[in-house]
Amino acid sequence: MILITGGARVGKTKLAINLCKKAGPSVLYLATSKPSNDFFEKEIVRRSRKQRPFNWNVREAFLGLDAILDEEGAKYNAILIENIRVLVSNLMDYFGQDIEWTDLRSLTREIVEEINRIILAARRLNSLVVFVTNEVNVHSPDATEAFKAQMEILGRVNQQLAAVSSEVYWVASGIPIKIKP
């Protein structure tokens, strides 16, 4: 497993695509977004489609990624899972429907367990699995409670993925820096 992290629009996806291409011609692109009318989310999806090869299989899901990996993962040389920040946001919406934002511990536990299932499924594969995430933002004092909670949970998830990945890259201004060999 490989984790790629960095800020917005710094070249994380480009690096992930290149790593997956090197693994072989058969690649599954798992987009963790759900259909959205948000301009910025649509733009991210559009740019990603433009960058990746047209022959890659694409699935959109934010729940049951472990089942997708178990059922389909062995067919591919590589699997690119993008974007963990969006995944965390979608899982927060899903698991947090009945949880108040003040119950961060419970919400974090639900999301960490979901990520653990994904990690375990990825470990069962002989395929390369590449995760793309955003680095946690330093938030301003006027940030919403939801944003602060998302950054808290994303930080934990990023640490979880980095711990189990054999390689971790941080991308800055289009330059990938390998931070875990």
C-alpha positions in Angstrom: 0.0 0.0 0.0 1.1 3.5 -0.8 -0.2 6.7 0.8 0.1 10.1 -1.0 -0.7 13.2 0.9 -0.3 17.0 0.4 -2.3 20.1 0.0 -4.9 20.9 -2.6 -3.9 21.0 -6.3 -0.3 20.0 -5.7 -0.1 16.9 -8.0 -1.1 14.1 -5.7 -3.4 12.5 -8.3 -0.7 12.8 -11.0 1.7 10.9 -8.9 -0.9 8.2 -8.0 -1.8 7.7 -11.6 1.9 7.3 -12.6 2.4 4.7 -9.8 -0.6 2.8 -10.8 0.4 2.8 -14.5 3.8 1.3 -13.6 2.0 -1.6 -11.8 0.3 -2.7 -15.0 -2.5 -2.0 -17.5 -5.4 -3.1 -15.4 -6.4 -0.4 -12.8 -9.5 0.2 -10.7 -10.1 3.8 -9.8 -12.3 4.0 -6.7 -13.7 7.5 -6.3 -15.0 8.1 -2.8 -17.3 10.9 -3.7 -21.0 10.7 -3.9 -23.0 12.6 -6.6 -22.8 16.3 -5.7 -24.0 19.6 -7.1 -21.1 21.3 -5.4 -19.0 23.1 -8.0 -15.6 22.3 -6.5 -16.4 18.6 -6.0 -17.6 18.4 -9.6 -14.4 20.1 -10.8 -12.2 17.7 -8.9 -14.1 14.8 -10.5 -13.8 16.4 -14.0 -10.0 17.0 -13.6 -9.4 13.5 -12.4 -11.3 12.0 -15.3 -9.2 14.1 -17.7 -5.9 12.9 -16.1 -6.5 9.1 -15.9 -6.5 6.7 -18.8 -9.9 6.0 -20.3 -9.4 2.2 -20.1 -9.3 2.2 -16.3 -12.4 0.9 -14.6 -14.1 3.4 -12.3 -16.4 2.9 -9.3 -17.9 5.5 -7.1 -18.6 4.5 -3.6 -18.0 5.7 0.0 -19.5 2.7 1.8 -18.5 -0.9 1.3 -15.1 -0.2 -0.2 -13.8 -3.3 1.6 -16.4 -5.5 -0.2 -15.5 -4.0 -3.5 -11.8 -4.8 -2.9 -12.7 -8.3 -1.8 -15.0 -8.9 -4.8 -13.0 -7.2 -7.6 -9.6 -6.3 -6.3 -7.8 -9.4 -7.5 -8.6 -8.6 -11.1 -6.4 -5.5 -11.1 -2.7 -4.7 -11.1 -3.5 -1.6 -9.1 -6.3 0.2 -7.3 -6.3 3.9 -6.7 -8.6 5.1 -3.9 -9.2 8.8 -4.1 -9.8 11.0 -2.0 -9.6 10.0 1.7 -10.6 13.5 2.8 -13.9 13.2 0.8 -14.4 9.7 2.1 -14.1 10.9 5.7 -16.5 13.8 5.0 -19.0 11.4 3.4 -18.6 8.9 6.3 -19.2 11.7 8.8 -22.4 12.6 7.1 -23.4 8.9 7.0 -22.5 7.9 10.5 -23.1 11.3 12.1 -26.8 11.5 11.1 -27.9 10.8 14.6 -24.7 11.8 16.4 -24.1 15.4 17.6 -20.8 16.9 16.6 -19.9 17.0 20.3 -19.8 13.2 20.3 -16.6 13.1 18.3 -15.2 10.0 20.0 -18.1 7.8 18.8 -18.0 9.3 15.3 -14.3 8.8 15.1 -14.6 5.2 16.2 -17.1 4.4 13.5 -14.9 5.9 10.8 -11.7 4.3 12.0 -13.4 0.9 12.0 -14.6 1.5 8.4 -11.0 2.4 7.4 -9.7 -0.7 9.2 -12.0 -2.8 7.0 -10.6 -1.2 3.9 -7.0 -1.7 5.1 -7.7 -5.4 5.9 -9.2 -5.9 2.4 -6.3 -4.1 0.7 -3.8 -6.4 2.6 -5.5 -9.5 1.3 -4.7 -8.4 -2.3 -1.6 -8.9 -4.3 -2.5 -5.7 -6.2 -0.9 -2.3 -5.5 -3.3 -0.1 -3.5 -2.7 3.7 -3.6 -4.5 6.0 -1.3 -4.7 9.7 -2.0 -5.5 12.1 0.8 -5.2 15.7 1.8 -3.0 16.9 4.6 -4.9 18.2 7.6 -5.5 22.0 7.4 -4.7 24.3 10.3 -8.1 25.8 10.9 -8.8 29.4 11.8 -10.6 30.3 15.1 -13.8 30.9 13.1 -13.8 27.5 11.5 -17.1 25.6 12.0 -17.3 22.7 14.5 -18.0 20.4 11.6 -14.8 21.4 9.8 -12.8 21.1 13.1 -14.2 17.6 13.6 -13.4 16.6 10.0 -9.8 17.7 10.4 -9.5 15.8 13.7 -10.8 12.6 12.2 -8.9 13.0 8.9 -5.7 13.4 10.9 -6.3 10.1 12.7 -7.2 8.3 9.5 -4.1 9.7 7.7 -1.9 8.4 10.6 -3.7 5.0 10.4 -3.0 4.7 6.6 0.6 6.0 6.9 1.3 3.4 9.6 0.3 0.5 7.4 1.6 1.8 4.0 5.0 0.6 2.8 5.6 4.0 1.1 4.3 7.5 1.9 4.7 10.5 -0.3 4.1 14.1 0.5 3.6 16.3 -2.6 4.4 20.0 -2.6 4.1 22.2 -5.6 4.1 19.2 -7.9 7.2 17.7 -6.3 6.8 14.3 -4.6 8.9 13.7 -1.5 9.1 10.2 -0.3 8.8 10.4 3.5 8.5 6.7 4.3 10.6 4.2 2.4 
